[in-house]
């Protein structure tokens, strides 16, 4: 996982360097982002919690990005994102059948590189609304902790990670705070999927991720 993050940062740095050499005085921008992410879907463990148990958790999201505006209406954006762990602890429920003890905990961490096309309609120089469509290389890491050892003594039982290319889409509002400094409020959605592993126990995760965040960038 660390190696993948390092490669991703190198890729972003390379794109930023190349873009900065060709950008004019009002086309290239850099920014940071932060917000909240809802991770919702299913995590299925073959020998443990039975299928049909849902993962639904809110977590924080962070990112850095670079963009290039071709004109006032169209541009491209490259972003690295990192979500804090989404967590599901399976509690005892009379309607749920367990093969192993309750209190098993599954954590899901999602990171990725996103490349998007942005389509903006500027109502004024200082305000615009935009939509975005693109692809993301999403890496998901799942960790299963067995709760049989008792509260606070969960044992790490299984870990898996996988990367896939997914479609992303979203929309946002742009406000110019001062000259060349823009604040954006953005909504974004994509799917993240970790296929069934060949190891035992098989652990499969398929979730929808909804991001709501604030972005701040400076136009060079």
C-alpha positions as CSV (number, residue, x, y, z in Angstrom):
1,X,0.0,0.0,0.0
2,X,2.8,2.5,0.9
3,X,4.5,1.8,-2.4
4,X,1.2,2.5,-4.3
5,X,0.8,5.8,-2.4
6,X,4.4,6.8,-3.2
7,X,3.9,6.0,-6.9
8,X,0.7,8.1,-6.9
9,X,2.5,11.1,-5.4
10,X,5.3,10.8,-8.0
11,X,2.6,10.7,-10.8
12,X,0.9,13.9,-9.4
13,X,4.2,15.6,-9.1
14,X,5.2,14.8,-12.6
15,X,1.8,16.1,-14.0
16,X,2.2,19.3,-12.0
17,X,5.7,19.9,-13.3
18,X,4.7,19.2,-16.9
19,X,1.6,21.4,-16.6
20,X,3.4,24.3,-15.0
21,X,5.8,24.4,-18.0
22,X,3.0,24.9,-20.5
23,X,0.5,26.9,-18.4
24,X,-0.1,30.6,-19.1
25,X,-0.7,33.2,-16.5
26,X,-4.3,32.2,-15.8
27,X,-4.7,28.5,-16.6
28,X,-2.9,26.3,-14.1
29,X,-4.0,25.9,-10.5
30,X,-3.1,23.9,-7.4
31,X,-5.3,23.0,-4.4
32,X,-6.2,21.0,-1.4
33,X,-9.4,19.4,-0.4
34,X,-11.2,18.0,2.7
35,X,-14.6,16.8,3.6
36,X,-16.8,13.9,4.6
37,X,-17.3,10.6,2.8
38,X,-20.2,8.1,3.1
39,X,-19.1,4.5,2.4
40,X,-22.2,2.3,1.9
41,X,-22.5,-1.2,0.6
42,X,-21.7,-4.8,1.4
43,X,-18.7,-6.6,2.9
44,X,-19.0,-10.4,2.7
45,X,-16.8,-12.8,4.6
46,X,-17.2,-16.4,3.4
47,X,-16.5,-18.0,6.8
48,X,-17.9,-15.5,9.3
49,X,-20.7,-13.0,9.0
50,X,-23.2,-14.3,6.4
51,X,-23.8,-12.3,3.2
52,X,-26.3,-9.5,3.3
53,X,-24.6,-7.5,6.1
54,X,-24.2,-3.8,5.2
55,X,-21.3,-1.5,5.7
56,X,-22.5,2.1,6.2
57,X,-20.1,4.6,7.8
58,X,-19.1,8.2,7.5
59,X,-15.5,9.1,7.4
60,X,-13.1,12.0,6.6
61,X,-11.5,12.6,3.2
62,X,-8.4,14.5,2.2
63,X,-6.8,15.3,-1.1
64,X,-4.4,17.4,-3.2
65,X,-5.0,18.3,-6.8
66,X,-3.8,20.1,-9.8
67,X,-5.9,21.5,-12.7
68,X,-5.6,23.2,-16.1
69,X,-8.3,25.4,-17.6
70,X,-8.4,25.4,-21.4
71,X,-10.9,28.3,-21.2
72,X,-13.6,29.7,-18.9
73,X,-15.9,26.7,-19.6
74,X,-13.7,23.6,-19.8
75,X,-10.7,22.1,-18.0
76,X,-9.0,19.0,-16.6
77,X,-8.2,18.1,-13.0
78,X,-5.9,15.5,-11.4
79,X,-6.4,14.6,-7.7
80,X,-5.1,12.3,-5.1
81,X,-7.6,11.3,-2.5
82,X,-7.3,9.4,0.8
83,X,-10.3,8.4,3.0
84,X,-10.0,7.4,6.7
85,X,-11.0,3.9,7.6
86,X,-14.7,3.0,7.2
87,X,-15.6,0.6,10.0
88,X,-18.3,-2.0,10.6
89,X,-18.6,-4.0,13.9
90,X,-21.1,-6.8,13.8
91,X,-23.1,-6.9,17.0
92,X,-25.2,-9.8,18.3
93,X,-28.7,-9.6,16.6
94,X,-31.4,-12.3,17.0
95,X,-32.2,-12.0,13.3
96,X,-28.6,-12.6,12.2
97,X,-27.0,-16.0,12.2
98,X,-23.2,-16.0,13.0
99,X,-20.8,-18.8,12.2
100,X,-18.1,-17.2,14.5
101,X,-18.5,-15.0,17.5
102,X,-20.0,-11.5,17.2
103,X,-18.0,-8.3,17.5
104,X,-16.0,-9.1,14.4
105,X,-14.8,-5.8,12.9
106,X,-14.1,-5.0,9.3
107,X,-12.3,-1.8,8.3
108,X,-12.1,-0.5,4.7
109,X,-9.6,2.1,3.6
110,X,-9.9,3.7,0.1
111,X,-7.4,5.8,-1.8
112,X,-7.1,6.8,-5.4
113,X,-6.0,8.9,-8.2
114,X,-8.8,10.8,-10.1
115,X,-8.6,12.3,-13.6
116,X,-11.7,14.4,-14.4
117,X,-13.0,16.7,-17.1
118,X,-14.7,19.8,-15.7
119,X,-17.5,21.7,-17.4
120,X,-18.2,25.1,-15.9
121,X,-20.8,27.8,-16.5
122,X,-19.5,31.1,-15.1
123,X,-22.4,33.3,-14.1
124,X,-19.9,36.0,-13.1
125,X,-16.1,36.2,-12.9
126,X,-16.4,35.3,-9.2
127,X,-19.1,32.6,-9.3
128,X,-19.7,29.5,-11.4
129,X,-21.4,26.1,-11.3
130,X,-19.7,23.0,-12.8
131,X,-20.1,19.4,-13.4
132,X,-17.3,16.8,-13.6
133,X,-16.9,13.4,-15.2
134,X,-13.8,11.1,-15.2
135,X,-12.1,8.0,-14.1
136,X,-10.3,6.9,-10.9
137,X,-7.7,4.3,-10.1
138,X,-9.2,3.2,-6.7
139,X,-7.3,1.1,-4.2
140,X,-9.3,-0.6,-1.4
141,X,-7.8,-2.3,1.6
142,X,-9.9,-4.5,3.8
143,X,-8.9,-5.8,7.3
144,X,-10.9,-8.3,9.3
145,X,-10.5,-8.4,13.1
146,X,-11.9,-11.4,15.0
147,X,-13.8,-10.4,18.1
148,X,-13.6,-13.7,19.9
149,X,-10.8,-12.5,22.1
150,X,-13.1,-10.1,23.9
151,X,-13.8,-6.4,23.9
152,X,-10.7,-4.4,23.1
153,X,-8.7,-7.5,22.3
154,X,-9.6,-8.1,18.6
155,X,-7.2,-10.2,16.7
156,X,-6.1,-9.4,13.1
157,X,-7.4,-12.3,11.0
158,X,-7.2,-11.3,7.4
159,X,-6.2,-8.5,5.1
160,X,-6.6,-7.9,1.4
161,X,-6.2,-5.1,-1.1
162,X,-7.1,-4.5,-4.7
163,X,-7.1,-1.7,-7.3
164,X,-9.6,-1.1,-10.1
165,X,-10.5,1.7,-12.5
166,X,-13.9,3.2,-11.8
167,X,-16.1,6.0,-13.3
168,X,-16.6,9.1,-11.2
169,X,-19.0,12.0,-11.5
170,X,-20.0,15.1,-9.5
171,X,-21.0,18.7,-9.4
172,X,-20.0,21.8,-7.5
173,X,-20.0,25.6,-7.0
174,X,-17.0,27.9,-7.4
175,X,-16.6,31.1,-5.5
176,X,-13.6,33.5,-6.0
177,X,-12.6,34.7,-2.5
178,X,-9.9,37.1,-3.7
179,X,-8.1,37.5,-7.0
180,X,-7.1,34.0,-8.2
181,X,-8.0,32.2,-4.9
182,X,-11.1,30.0,-5.4
183,X,-13.3,28.1,-2.9
184,X,-15.3,25.2,-4.2
185,X,-18.1,23.2,-2.6
186,X,-18.3,19.8,-4.3
187,X,-20.4,16.6,-4.4
188,X,-18.9,13.5,-6.0
189,X,-19.8,9.8,-6.3
190,X,-18.0,6.6,-7.4
191,X,-18.0,2.9,-6.8
192,X,-15.3,0.9,-5.1
193,X,-15.0,-2.9,-5.4
194,X,-12.6,-5.4,-4.0
195,X,-13.2,-8.8,-5.7
196,X,-13.3,-12.1,-3.9
197,X,-9.8,-13.1,-2.9
198,X,-8.4,-16.6,-3.5
199,X,-7.2,-16.9,0.1
200,X,-9.4,-18.2,2.9
201,X,-11.5,-16.7,4.2
202,X,-12.7,-15.0,1.1
203,X,-13.5,-11.3,1.8
204,X,-15.4,-9.2,-0.8
205,X,-16.3,-5.6,-0.6
206,X,-18.5,-3.6,-3.0
207,X,-19.5,-0.1,-1.9
208,X,-20.7,3.2,-3.2
209,X,-18.7,6.3,-2.0
210,X,-20.3,9.7,-1.8
211,X,-18.0,12.7,-1.1
212,X,-19.1,16.1,0.1
213,X,-16.2,18.5,0.5
214,X,-14.6,21.9,0.3
215,X,-11.7,22.6,-2.1
216,X,-9.4,25.6,-2.0
217,X,-7.1,26.3,-5.0
218,X,-4.9,29.1,-6.4
219,X,-4.8,30.0,-10.0
220,X,-1.3,30.8,-11.3
